[in-house]
Amino acid sequence: MDEPKLLGYVSKECNNCGRVRVEEYSDGSLICEKCYWDQIDNYKFPYDYL
Ligand SMILES: [Zn+2]
């Protein structure tokens, strides 16, 4: 399967840790760089394949 590409930071606080380190991916995911929280689905992202 295709891996999503990292598009860059968005100006948004992480729902989980509150840091502005949320990264947008080409599949529409918004994942926190620090705690790997998925901002849309609200779960800890399985980051192994990125
Ligand atoms: Zn976070």
mmCIF file of the protein (N, C-alpha, C, O) and its ligand, coordinates in Angstrom:
data_MODEL
# 
_entry.id   MODEL 
# 
loop_
_entity.id 
_entity.type 
_entity.pdbx_number_of_molecules 
1 polymer     1 
2 non-polymer 1 
# 
_entity_poly.entity_id                      1 
_entity_poly.type                           'polypeptide(L)' 
_entity_poly.nstd_linkage                   no 
_entity_poly.nstd_monomer                   no 
_entity_poly.pdbx_seq_one_letter_code       MDEPKLLGYVSKECNNCGRVRVEEYSDGSLICEKCYWDQIDNYKFPYDYL 
_entity_poly.pdbx_seq_one_letter_code_can   MDEPKLLGYVSKECNNCGRVRVEEYSDGSLICEKCYWDQIDNYKFPYDYL 
_entity_poly.pdbx_strand_id                 A 
# 
loop_
_entity_poly_seq.entity_id 
_entity_poly_seq.num 
_entity_poly_seq.mon_id 
_entity_poly_seq.hetero 
1 1  MET n 
1 2  ASP n 
1 3  GLU n 
1 4  PRO n 
1 5  LYS n 
1 6  LEU n 
1 7  LEU n 
1 8  GLY n 
1 9  TYR n 
1 10 VAL n 
1 11 SER n 
1 12 LYS n 
1 13 GLU n 
1 14 CYS n 
1 15 ASN n 
1 16 ASN n 
1 17 CYS n 
1 18 GLY n 
1 19 ARG n 
1 20 VAL n 
1 21 ARG n 
1 22 VAL n 
1 23 GLU n 
1 24 GLU n 
1 25 TYR n 
1 26 SER n 
1 27 ASP n 
1 28 GLY n 
1 29 SER n 
1 30 LEU n 
1 31 ILE n 
1 32 CYS n 
1 33 GLU n 
1 34 LYS n 
1 35 CYS n 
1 36 TYR n 
1 37 TRP n 
1 38 ASP n 
1 39 GLN n 
1 40 ILE n 
1 41 ASP n 
1 42 ASN n 
1 43 TYR n 
1 44 LYS n 
1 45 PHE n 
1 46 PRO n 
1 47 TYR n 
1 48 ASP n 
1 49 TYR n 
1 50 LEU n 
# 
loop_
_struct_asym.id 
_struct_asym.entity_id 
A 1 
B 2 
# 
loop_
_chem_comp.id 
_chem_comp.type 
_chem_comp.mon_nstd_flag 
ARG 'L-peptide linking' y 
ASN 'L-peptide linking' y 
ASP 'L-peptide linking' y 
CYS 'L-peptide linking' y 
GLN 'L-peptide linking' y 
GLU 'L-peptide linking' y 
GLY 'peptide linking'   y 
ILE 'L-peptide linking' y 
LEU 'L-peptide linking' y 
LYS 'L-peptide linking' y 
MET 'L-peptide linking' y 
PHE 'L-peptide linking' y 
PRO 'L-peptide linking' y 
SER 'L-peptide linking' y 
TRP 'L-peptide linking' y 
TYR 'L-peptide linking' y 
VAL 'L-peptide linking' y 
ZN  non-polymer         . 
# 
_pdbx_entity_nonpoly.entity_id   2 
_pdbx_entity_nonpoly.name        ? 
_pdbx_entity_nonpoly.comp_id     ZN 
# 
_pdbx_nonpoly_scheme.asym_id         B 
_pdbx_nonpoly_scheme.entity_id       2 
_pdbx_nonpoly_scheme.mon_id          ZN 
_pdbx_nonpoly_scheme.ndb_seq_num     1 
_pdbx_nonpoly_scheme.pdb_seq_num     101 
_pdbx_nonpoly_scheme.auth_seq_num    101 
_pdbx_nonpoly_scheme.pdb_mon_id      ZN 
_pdbx_nonpoly_scheme.auth_mon_id     ZN 
_pdbx_nonpoly_scheme.pdb_strand_id   A 
_pdbx_nonpoly_scheme.pdb_ins_code    . 
# 
loop_
_atom_site.group_PDB 
_atom_site.id 
_atom_site.type_symbol 
_atom_site.label_atom_id 
_atom_site.label_alt_id 
_atom_site.label_comp_id 
_atom_site.label_asym_id 
_atom_site.label_entity_id 
_atom_site.label_seq_id 
_atom_site.pdbx_PDB_ins_code 
_atom_site.Cartn_x 
_atom_site.Cartn_y 
_atom_site.Cartn_z 
_atom_site.occupancy 
_atom_site.B_iso_or_equiv 
_atom_site.pdbx_formal_charge 
_atom_site.auth_seq_id 
_atom_site.auth_comp_id 
_atom_site.auth_asym_id 
_atom_site.auth_atom_id 
_atom_site.pdbx_PDB_model_num 
ATOM   1   N  N  . MET A 1 1  ? 0.840   -1.195 0.000  1.00 0.00 ? 1   MET A N  1 
ATOM   2   C  CA . MET A 1 1  ? 0.000   0.000  0.000  1.00 0.00 ? 1   MET A CA 1 
ATOM   3   C  C  . MET A 1 1  ? 0.870   1.238  0.000  1.00 0.00 ? 1   MET A C  1 
ATOM   4   O  O  . MET A 1 1  ? 2.010   1.216  0.464  1.00 0.00 ? 1   MET A O  1 
ATOM   5   N  N  . ASP A 1 2  ? 0.330   2.291  -0.514 1.00 0.00 ? 2   ASP A N  1 
ATOM   6   C  CA . ASP A 1 2  ? 1.087   3.542  -0.573 1.00 0.00 ? 2   ASP A CA 1 
ATOM   7   C  C  . ASP A 1 2  ? 1.211   4.167  0.797  1.00 0.00 ? 2   ASP A C  1 
ATOM   8   O  O  . ASP A 1 2  ? 0.247   4.229  1.560  1.00 0.00 ? 2   ASP A O  1 
ATOM   9   N  N  . GLU A 1 3  ? 2.400   4.625  1.096  1.00 0.00 ? 3   GLU A N  1 
ATOM   10  C  CA . GLU A 1 3  ? 2.583   5.345  2.350  1.00 0.00 ? 3   GLU A CA 1 
ATOM   11  C  C  . GLU A 1 3  ? 2.229   6.814  2.156  1.00 0.00 ? 3   GLU A C  1 
ATOM   12  O  O  . GLU A 1 3  ? 2.592   7.423  1.150  1.00 0.00 ? 3   GLU A O  1 
ATOM   13  N  N  . PRO A 1 4  ? 1.514   7.377  3.134  1.00 0.00 ? 4   PRO A N  1 
ATOM   14  C  CA . PRO A 1 4  ? 1.183   8.788  3.018  1.00 0.00 ? 4   PRO A CA 1 
ATOM   15  C  C  . PRO A 1 4  ? 2.429   9.658  3.114  1.00 0.00 ? 4   PRO A C  1 
ATOM   16  O  O  . PRO A 1 4  ? 3.367   9.347  3.848  1.00 0.00 ? 4   PRO A O  1 
ATOM   17  N  N  . LYS A 1 5  ? 2.423   10.740 2.370  1.00 0.00 ? 5   LYS A N  1 
ATOM   18  C  CA . LYS A 1 5  ? 3.542   11.672 2.421  1.00 0.00 ? 5   LYS A CA 1 
ATOM   19  C  C  . LYS A 1 5  ? 3.296   12.742 3.471  1.00 0.00 ? 5   LYS A C  1 
ATOM   20  O  O  . LYS A 1 5  ? 2.169   13.183 3.697  1.00 0.00 ? 5   LYS A O  1 
ATOM   21  N  N  . LEU A 1 6  ? 4.380   13.137 4.096  1.00 0.00 ? 6   LEU A N  1 
ATOM   22  C  CA . LEU A 1 6  ? 4.302   14.219 5.062  1.00 0.00 ? 6   LEU A CA 1 
ATOM   23  C  C  . LEU A 1 6  ? 4.236   15.565 4.334  1.00 0.00 ? 6   LEU A C  1 
ATOM   24  O  O  . LEU A 1 6  ? 5.102   15.881 3.518  1.00 0.00 ? 6   LEU A O  1 
ATOM   25  N  N  . LEU A 1 7  ? 3.217   16.337 4.632  1.00 0.00 ? 7   LEU A N  1 
ATOM   26  C  CA . LEU A 1 7  ? 3.051   17.643 3.982  1.00 0.00 ? 7   LEU A CA 1 
ATOM   27  C  C  . LEU A 1 7  ? 3.626   18.771 4.819  1.00 0.00 ? 7   LEU A C  1 
ATOM   28  O  O  . LEU A 1 7  ? 4.064   19.784 4.273  1.00 0.00 ? 7   LEU A O  1 
ATOM   29  N  N  . GLY A 1 8  ? 3.630   18.613 6.133  1.00 0.00 ? 8   GLY A N  1 
ATOM   30  C  CA . GLY A 1 8  ? 4.202   19.645 6.997  1.00 0.00 ? 8   GLY A CA 1 
ATOM   31  C  C  . GLY A 1 8  ? 3.312   19.945 8.180  1.00 0.00 ? 8   GLY A C  1 
ATOM   32  O  O  . GLY A 1 8  ? 2.251   19.349 8.363  1.00 0.00 ? 8   GLY A O  1 
ATOM   33  N  N  . TYR A 1 9  ? 3.776   20.884 8.972  1.00 0.00 ? 9   TYR A N  1 
ATOM   34  C  CA . TYR A 1 9  ? 3.043   21.231 10.184 1.00 0.00 ? 9   TYR A CA 1 
ATOM   35  C  C  . TYR A 1 9  ? 1.787   22.025 9.872  1.00 0.00 ? 9   TYR A C  1 
ATOM   36  O  O  . TYR A 1 9  ? 1.726   22.781 8.902  1.00 0.00 ? 9   TYR A O  1 
ATOM   37  N  N  . VAL A 1 10 ? 0.797   21.832 10.715 1.00 0.00 ? 10  VAL A N  1 
ATOM   38  C  CA . VAL A 1 10 ? -0.368  22.698 10.672 1.00 0.00 ? 10  VAL A CA 1 
ATOM   39  C  C  . VAL A 1 10 ? -0.426  23.474 11.986 1.00 0.00 ? 10  VAL A C  1 
ATOM   40  O  O  . VAL A 1 10 ? 0.078   23.012 13.010 1.00 0.00 ? 10  VAL A O  1 
ATOM   41  N  N  . SER A 1 11 ? -1.038  24.647 11.951 1.00 0.00 ? 11  SER A N  1 
ATOM   42  C  CA . SER A 1 11 ? -1.110  25.503 13.142 1.00 0.00 ? 11  SER A CA 1 
ATOM   43  C  C  . SER A 1 11 ? -2.259  25.047 14.019 1.00 0.00 ? 11  SER A C  1 
ATOM   44  O  O  . SER A 1 11 ? -3.331  25.651 14.046 1.00 0.00 ? 11  SER A O  1 
ATOM   45  N  N  . LYS A 1 12 ? -2.005  23.969 14.732 1.00 0.00 ? 12  LYS A N  1 
ATOM   46  C  CA . LYS A 1 12 ? -3.062  23.357 15.519 1.00 0.00 ? 12  LYS A CA 1 
ATOM   47  C  C  . LYS A 1 12 ? -2.441  22.695 16.736 1.00 0.00 ? 12  LYS A C  1 
ATOM   48  O  O  . LYS A 1 12 ? -1.386  22.066 16.640 1.00 0.00 ? 12  LYS A O  1 
ATOM   49  N  N  . GLU A 1 13 ? -3.089  22.835 17.867 1.00 0.00 ? 13  GLU A N  1 
ATOM   50  C  CA . GLU A 1 13 ? -2.612  22.144 19.048 1.00 0.00 ? 13  GLU A CA 1 
ATOM   51  C  C  . GLU A 1 13 ? -3.070  20.693 19.028 1.00 0.00 ? 13  GLU A C  1 
ATOM   52  O  O  . GLU A 1 13 ? -4.196  20.387 18.634 1.00 0.00 ? 13  GLU A O  1 
ATOM   53  N  N  . CYS A 1 14 ? -2.192  19.817 19.453 1.00 0.00 ? 14  CYS A N  1 
ATOM   54  C  CA . CYS A 1 14 ? -2.536  18.407 19.554 1.00 0.00 ? 14  CYS A CA 1 
ATOM   55  C  C  . CYS A 1 14 ? -3.652  18.194 20.578 1.00 0.00 ? 14  CYS A C  1 
ATOM   56  O  O  . CYS A 1 14 ? -3.619  18.760 21.671 1.00 0.00 ? 14  CYS A O  1 
ATOM   57  N  N  . ASN A 1 15 ? -4.617  17.391 20.221 1.00 0.00 ? 15  ASN A N  1 
ATOM   58  C  CA . ASN A 1 15 ? -5.727  17.092 21.134 1.00 0.00 ? 15  ASN A CA 1 
ATOM   59  C  C  . ASN A 1 15 ? -5.268  16.326 22.360 1.00 0.00 ? 15  ASN A C  1 
ATOM   60  O  O  . ASN A 1 15 ? -5.926  16.355 23.400 1.00 0.00 ? 15  ASN A O  1 
ATOM   61  N  N  . ASN A 1 16 ? -4.142  15.643 22.239 1.00 0.00 ? 16  ASN A N  1 
ATOM   62  C  CA . ASN A 1 16 ? -3.681  14.778 23.318 1.00 0.00 ? 16  ASN A CA 1 
ATOM   63  C  C  . ASN A 1 16 ? -2.658  15.464 24.226 1.00 0.00 ? 16  ASN A C  1 
ATOM   64  O  O  . ASN A 1 16 ? -2.791  15.430 25.450 1.00 0.00 ? 16  ASN A O  1 
ATOM   65  N  N  . CYS A 1 17 ? -1.627  16.094 23.620 1.00 0.00 ? 17  CYS A N  1 
ATOM   66  C  CA . CYS A 1 17 ? -0.551  16.662 24.435 1.00 0.00 ? 17  CYS A CA 1 
ATOM   67  C  C  . CYS A 1 17 ? -0.514  18.186 24.415 1.00 0.00 ? 17  CYS A C  1 
ATOM   68  O  O  . CYS A 1 17 ? 0.210   18.789 25.207 1.00 0.00 ? 17  CYS A O  1 
ATOM   69  N  N  . GLY A 1 18 ? -1.281  18.825 23.526 1.00 0.00 ? 18  GLY A N  1 
ATOM   70  C  CA . GLY A 1 18 ? -1.402  20.273 23.528 1.00 0.00 ? 18  GLY A CA 1 
ATOM   71  C  C  . GLY A 1 18 ? -0.282  21.016 22.833 1.00 0.00 ? 18  GLY A C  1 
ATOM   72  O  O  . GLY A 1 18 ? -0.294  22.246 22.776 1.00 0.00 ? 18  GLY A O  1 
ATOM   73  N  N  . ARG A 1 19 ? 0.694   20.281 22.299 1.00 0.00 ? 19  ARG A N  1 
ATOM   74  C  CA . ARG A 1 19 ? 1.797   20.940 21.609 1.00 0.00 ? 19  ARG A CA 1 
ATOM   75  C  C  . ARG A 1 19 ? 1.432   21.215 20.146 1.00 0.00 ? 19  ARG A C  1 
ATOM   76  O  O  . ARG A 1 19 ? 0.671   20.465 19.534 1.00 0.00 ? 19  ARG A O  1 
ATOM   77  N  N  . VAL A 1 20 ? 1.978   22.285 19.604 1.00 0.00 ? 20  VAL A N  1 
ATOM   78  C  CA . VAL A 1 20 ? 1.706   22.617 18.204 1.00 0.00 ? 20  VAL A CA 1 
ATOM   79  C  C  . VAL A 1 20 ? 2.735   21.902 17.335 1.00 0.00 ? 20  VAL A C  1 
ATOM   80  O  O  . VAL A 1 20 ? 3.643   22.508 16.768 1.00 0.00 ? 20  VAL A O  1 
ATOM   81  N  N  . ARG A 1 21 ? 2.555   20.609 17.259 1.00 0.00 ? 21  ARG A N  1 
ATOM   82  C  CA . ARG A 1 21 ? 3.471   19.769 16.481 1.00 0.00 ? 21  ARG A CA 1 
ATOM   83  C  C  . ARG A 1 21 ? 2.673   18.766 15.655 1.00 0.00 ? 21  ARG A C  1 
ATOM   84  O  O  . ARG A 1 21 ? 3.081   17.620 15.462 1.00 0.00 ? 21  ARG A O  1 
ATOM   85  N  N  . VAL A 1 22 ? 1.539   19.228 15.181 1.00 0.00 ? 22  VAL A N  1 
ATOM   86  C  CA . VAL A 1 22 ? 0.686   18.349 14.393 1.00 0.00 ? 22  VAL A CA 1 
ATOM   87  C  C  . VAL A 1 22 ? 1.116   18.420 12.931 1.00 0.00 ? 22  VAL A C  1 
ATOM   88  O  O  . VAL A 1 22 ? 1.268   19.502 12.363 1.00 0.00 ? 22  VAL A O  1 
ATOM   89  N  N  . GLU A 1 23 ? 1.304   17.264 12.345 1.00 0.00 ? 23  GLU A N  1 
ATOM   90  C  CA . GLU A 1 23 ? 1.726   17.197 10.955 1.00 0.00 ? 23  GLU A CA 1 
ATOM   91  C  C  . GLU A 1 23 ? 0.611   16.645 10.078 1.00 0.00 ? 23  GLU A C  1 
ATOM   92  O  O  . GLU A 1 23 ? -0.098  15.709 10.447 1.00 0.00 ? 23  GLU A O  1 
ATOM   93  N  N  . GLU A 1 24 ? 0.482   17.250 8.914  1.00 0.00 ? 24  GLU A N  1 
ATOM   94  C  CA . GLU A 1 24 ? -0.531  16.798 7.970  1.00 0.00 ? 24  GLU A CA 1 
ATOM   95  C  C  . GLU A 1 24 ? 0.088   15.836 6.961  1.00 0.00 ? 24  GLU A C  1 
ATOM   96  O  O  . GLU A 1 24 ? 1.199   16.050 6.476  1.00 0.00 ? 24  GLU A O  1 
ATOM   97  N  N  . TYR A 1 25 ? -0.649  14.780 6.659  1.00 0.00 ? 25  TYR A N  1 
ATOM   98  C  CA . TYR A 1 25 ? -0.200  13.813 5.670  1.00 0.00 ? 25  TYR A CA 1 
ATOM   99  C  C  . TYR A 1 25 ? -1.102  13.832 4.451  1.00 0.00 ? 25  TYR A C  1 
ATOM   100 O  O  . TYR A 1 25 ? -2.239  14.302 4.496  1.00 0.00 ? 25  TYR A O  1 
ATOM   101 N  N  . SER A 1 26 ? -0.565  13.308 3.366  1.00 0.00 ? 26  SER A N  1 
ATOM   102 C  CA . SER A 1 26 ? -1.260  13.388 2.082  1.00 0.00 ? 26  SER A CA 1 
ATOM   103 C  C  . SER A 1 26 ? -2.560  12.587 2.051  1.00 0.00 ? 26  SER A C  1 
ATOM   104 O  O  . SER A 1 26 ? -3.376  12.772 1.148  1.00 0.00 ? 26  SER A O  1 
ATOM   105 N  N  . ASP A 1 27 ? -2.756  11.715 3.007  1.00 0.00 ? 27  ASP A N  1 
ATOM   106 C  CA . ASP A 1 27 ? -4.020  10.975 3.064  1.00 0.00 ? 27  ASP A CA 1 
ATOM   107 C  C  . ASP A 1 27 ? -5.057  11.693 3.920  1.00 0.00 ? 27  ASP A C  1 
ATOM   108 O  O  . ASP A 1 27 ? -6.145  11.170 4.158  1.00 0.00 ? 27  ASP A O  1 
ATOM   109 N  N  . GLY A 1 28 ? -4.713  12.893 4.381  1.00 0.00 ? 28  GLY A N  1 
ATOM   110 C  CA . GLY A 1 28 ? -5.647  13.671 5.188  1.00 0.00 ? 28  GLY A CA 1 
ATOM   111 C  C  . GLY A 1 28 ? -5.469  13.496 6.680  1.00 0.00 ? 28  GLY A C  1 
ATOM   112 O  O  . GLY A 1 28 ? -6.151  14.146 7.471  1.00 0.00 ? 28  GLY A O  1 
ATOM   113 N  N  . SER A 1 29 ? -4.553  12.617 7.070  1.00 0.00 ? 29  SER A N  1 
ATOM   114 C  CA . SER A 1 29 ? -4.320  12.401 8.489  1.00 0.00 ? 29  SER A CA 1 
ATOM   115 C  C  . SER A 1 29 ? -3.638  13.606 9.120  1.00 0.00 ? 29  SER A C  1 
ATOM   116 O  O  . SER A 1 29 ? -2.837  14.291 8.483  1.00 0.00 ? 29  SER A O  1 
ATOM   117 N  N  . LEU A 1 30 ? -3.968  13.850 10.374 1.00 0.00 ? 30  LEU A N  1 
ATOM   118 C  CA . LEU A 1 30 ? -3.287  14.873 11.159 1.00 0.00 ? 30  LEU A CA 1 
ATOM   119 C  C  . LEU A 1 30 ? -2.717  14.177 12.379 1.00 0.00 ? 30  LEU A C  1 
ATOM   120 O  O  . LEU A 1 30 ? -3.449  13.805 13.297 1.00 0.00 ? 30  LEU A O  1 
ATOM   121 N  N  . ILE A 1 31 ? -1.389  14.002 12.379 1.00 0.00 ? 31  ILE A N  1 
ATOM   122 C  CA . ILE A 1 31 ? -0.725  13.207 13.404 1.00 0.00 ? 31  ILE A CA 1 
ATOM   123 C  C  . ILE A 1 31 ? 0.252   14.076 14.187 1.00 0.00 ? 31  ILE A C  1 
ATOM   124 O  O  . ILE A 1 31 ? 1.045   14.812 13.599 1.00 0.00 ? 31  ILE A O  1 
ATOM   125 N  N  . CYS A 1 32 ? 0.195   13.989 15.497 1.00 0.00 ? 32  CYS A N  1 
ATOM   126 C  CA . CYS A 1 32 ? 1.144   14.713 16.331 1.00 0.00 ? 32  CYS A CA 1 
ATOM   127 C  C  . CYS A 1 32 ? 2.529   14.083 16.242 1.00 0.00 ? 32  CYS A C  1 
ATOM   128 O  O  . CYS A 1 32 ? 2.681   12.870 16.392 1.00 0.00 ? 32  CYS A O  1 
ATOM   129 N  N  . GLU A 1 33 ? 3.533   14.914 15.998 1.00 0.00 ? 33  GLU A N  1 
ATOM   130 C  CA . GLU A 1 33 ? 4.905   14.437 15.900 1.00 0.00 ? 33  GLU A CA 1 
ATOM   131 C  C  . GLU A 1 33 ? 5.414   13.893 17.225 1.00 0.00 ? 33  GLU A C  1 
ATOM   132 O  O  . GLU A 1 33 ? 6.232   12.973 17.257 1.00 0.00 ? 33  GLU A O  1 
ATOM   133 N  N  . LYS A 1 34 ? 4.929   14.463 18.309 1.00 0.00 ? 34  LYS A N  1 
ATOM   134 C  CA . LYS A 1 34 ? 5.473   14.150 19.623 1.00 0.00 ? 34  LYS A CA 1 
ATOM   135 C  C  . LYS A 1 34 ? 4.847   12.907 20.253 1.00 0.00 ? 34  LYS A C  1 
ATOM   136 O  O  . LYS A 1 34 ? 5.551   12.066 20.812 1.00 0.00 ? 34  LYS A O  1 
ATOM   137 N  N  . CYS A 1 35 ? 3.538   12.797 20.162 1.00 0.00 ? 35  CYS A N  1 
ATOM   138 C  CA . CYS A 1 35 ? 2.881   11.687 20.856 1.00 0.00 ? 35  CYS A CA 1 
ATOM   139 C  C  . CYS A 1 35 ? 2.145   10.756 19.890 1.00 0.00 ? 35  CYS A C  1 
ATOM   140 O  O  . CYS A 1 35 ? 1.536   9.772  20.312 1.00 0.00 ? 35  CYS A O  1 
ATOM   141 N  N  . TYR A 1 36 ? 2.203   11.075 18.583 1.00 0.00 ? 36  TYR A N  1 
ATOM   142 C  CA . TYR A 1 36 ? 1.621   10.228 17.533 1.00 0.00 ? 36  TYR A CA 1 
ATOM   143 C  C  . TYR A 1 36 ? 0.117   10.103 17.638 1.00 0.00 ? 36  TYR A C  1 
ATOM   144 O  O  . TYR A 1 36 ? -0.472  9.100  17.236 1.00 0.00 ? 36  TYR A O  1 
ATOM   145 N  N  . TRP A 1 37 ? -0.489  11.135 18.182 1.00 0.00 ? 37  TRP A N  1 
ATOM   146 C  CA . TRP A 1 37 ? -1.941  11.101 18.305 1.00 0.00 ? 37  TRP A CA 1 
ATOM   147 C  C  . TRP A 1 37 ? -2.588  11.489 16.986 1.00 0.00 ? 37  TRP A C  1 
ATOM   148 O  O  . TRP A 1 37 ? -2.220  12.495 16.378 1.00 0.00 ? 37  TRP A O  1 
ATOM   149 N  N  . ASP A 1 38 ? -3.543  10.698 16.549 1.00 0.00 ? 38  ASP A N  1 
ATOM   150 C  CA . ASP A 1 38 ? -4.314  11.026 15.360 1.00 0.00 ? 38  ASP A CA 1 
ATOM   151 C  C  . ASP A 1 38 ? -5.416  12.006 15.738 1.00 0.00 ? 38  ASP A C  1 
ATOM   152 O  O  . ASP A 1 38 ? -6.313  11.671 16.512 1.00 0.00 ? 38  ASP A O  1 
ATOM   153 N  N  . GLN A 1 39 ? -5.349  13.222 15.191 1.00 0.00 ? 39  GLN A N  1 
ATOM   154 C  CA . GLN A 1 39 ? -6.249  14.294 15.615 1.00 0.00 ? 39  GLN A CA 1 
ATOM   155 C  C  . GLN A 1 39 ? -7.671  14.102 15.107 1.00 0.00 ? 39  GLN A C  1 
ATOM   156 O  O  . GLN A 1 39 ? -8.605  14.673 15.669 1.00 0.00 ? 39  GLN A O  1 
ATOM   157 N  N  . ILE A 1 40 ? -7.847  13.330 14.085 1.00 0.00 ? 40  ILE A N  1 
ATOM   158 C  CA . ILE A 1 40 ? -9.167  13.155 13.496 1.00 0.00 ? 40  ILE A CA 1 
ATOM   159 C  C  . ILE A 1 40 ? -9.885  11.971 14.136 1.00 0.00 ? 40  ILE A C  1 
ATOM   160 O  O  . ILE A 1 40 ? -11.049 12.074 14.523 1.00 0.00 ? 40  ILE A O  1 
ATOM   161 N  N  . ASP A 1 41 ? -9.194  10.867 14.242 1.00 0.00 ? 41  ASP A N  1 
ATOM   162 C  CA . ASP A 1 41 ? -9.820  9.658  14.779 1.00 0.00 ? 41  ASP A CA 1 
ATOM   163 C  C  . ASP A 1 41 ? -9.625  9.510  16.280 1.00 0.00 ? 41  ASP A C  1 
ATOM   164 O  O  . ASP A 1 41 ? -10.245 8.651  16.906 1.00 0.00 ? 41  ASP A O  1 
ATOM   165 N  N  . ASN A 1 42 ? -8.754  10.358 16.868 1.00 0.00 ? 42  ASN A N  1 
ATOM   166 C  CA . ASN A 1 42 ? -8.519  10.343 18.307 1.00 0.00 ? 42  ASN A CA 1 
ATOM   167 C  C  . ASN A 1 42 ? -8.062  8.987  18.835 1.00 0.00 ? 42  ASN A C  1 
ATOM   168 O  O  . ASN A 1 42 ? -8.675  8.398  19.726 1.00 0.00 ? 42  ASN A O  1 
ATOM   169 N  N  . TYR A 1 43 ? -6.975  8.521  18.260 1.00 0.00 ? 43  TYR A N  1 
ATOM   170 C  CA . TYR A 1 43 ? -6.328  7.336  18.811 1.00 0.00 ? 43  TYR A CA 1 
ATOM   171 C  C  . TYR A 1 43 ? -4.834  7.465  18.561 1.00 0.00 ? 43  TYR A C  1 
ATOM   172 O  O  . TYR A 1 43 ? -4.392  8.279  17.751 1.00 0.00 ? 43  TYR A O  1 
ATOM   173 N  N  . LYS A 1 44 ? -4.072  6.653  19.266 1.00 0.00 ? 44  LYS A N  1 
ATOM   174 C  CA . LYS A 1 44 ? -2.628  6.702  19.094 1.00 0.00 ? 44  LYS A CA 1 
ATOM   175 C  C  . LYS A 1 44 ? -2.253  5.976  17.817 1.00 0.00 ? 44  LYS A C  1 
ATOM   176 O  O  . LYS A 1 44 ? -2.491  4.777  17.670 1.00 0.00 ? 44  LYS A O  1 
ATOM   177 N  N  . PHE A 1 45 ? -1.666  6.719  16.901 1.00 0.00 ? 45  PHE A N  1 
ATOM   178 C  CA . PHE A 1 45 ? -1.421  6.210  15.566 1.00 0.00 ? 45  PHE A CA 1 
ATOM   179 C  C  . PHE A 1 45 ? -0.380  5.091  15.576 1.00 0.00 ? 45  PHE A C  1 
ATOM   180 O  O  . PHE A 1 45 ? 0.652   5.220  16.235 1.00 0.00 ? 45  PHE A O  1 
ATOM   181 N  N  . PRO A 1 46 ? -0.633  3.996  14.857 1.00 0.00 ? 46  PRO A N  1 
ATOM   182 C  CA . PRO A 1 46 ? 0.384   2.935  14.722 1.00 0.00 ? 46  PRO A CA 1 
ATOM   183 C  C  . PRO A 1 46 ? 1.464   3.390  13.755 1.00 0.00 ? 46  PRO A C  1 
ATOM   184 O  O  . PRO A 1 46 ? 1.341   3.191  12.547 1.00 0.00 ? 46  PRO A O  1 
ATOM   185 N  N  . TYR A 1 47 ? 2.505   3.990  14.270 1.00 0.00 ? 47  TYR A N  1 
ATOM   186 C  CA . TYR A 1 47 ? 3.438   4.762  13.447 1.00 0.00 ? 47  TYR A CA 1 
ATOM   187 C  C  . TYR A 1 47 ? 4.479   3.919  12.752 1.00 0.00 ? 47  TYR A C  1 
ATOM   188 O  O  . TYR A 1 47 ? 5.328   4.467  12.048 1.00 0.00 ? 47  TYR A O  1 
ATOM   189 N  N  . ASP A 1 48 ? 4.453   2.643  12.914 1.00 0.00 ? 48  ASP A N  1 
ATOM   190 C  CA . ASP A 1 48 ? 5.543   1.786  12.454 1.00 0.00 ? 48  ASP A CA 1 
ATOM   191 C  C  . ASP A 1 48 ? 5.825   1.900  10.965 1.00 0.00 ? 48  ASP A C  1 
ATOM   192 O  O  . ASP A 1 48 ? 6.979   1.787  10.551 1.00 0.00 ? 48  ASP A O  1 
ATOM   193 N  N  . TYR A 1 49 ? 4.809   2.120  10.156 1.00 0.00 ? 49  TYR A N  1 
ATOM   194 C  CA . TYR A 1 49 ? 5.012   2.053  8.723  1.00 0.00 ? 49  TYR A CA 1 
ATOM   195 C  C  . TYR A 1 49 ? 5.367   3.388  8.098  1.00 0.00 ? 49  TYR A C  1 
ATOM   196 O  O  . TYR A 1 49 ? 5.610   3.450  6.893  1.00 0.00 ? 49  TYR A O  1 
ATOM   197 N  N  . LEU A 1 50 ? 5.403   4.442  8.868  1.00 0.00 ? 50  LEU A N  1 
ATOM   198 C  CA . LEU A 1 50 ? 5.748   5.742  8.298  1.00 0.00 ? 50  LEU A CA 1 
ATOM   199 C  C  . LEU A 1 50 ? 7.271   5.933  8.282  1.00 0.00 ? 50  LEU A C  1 
ATOM   200 O  O  . LEU A 1 50 ? 7.759   6.972  7.835  1.00 0.00 ? 50  LEU A O  1 
HETATM 201 ZN ZN . ZN  B 2 .  ? 0.613   15.258 20.789 1.00 0.00 2 101 ZN  A ZN 1 
# 
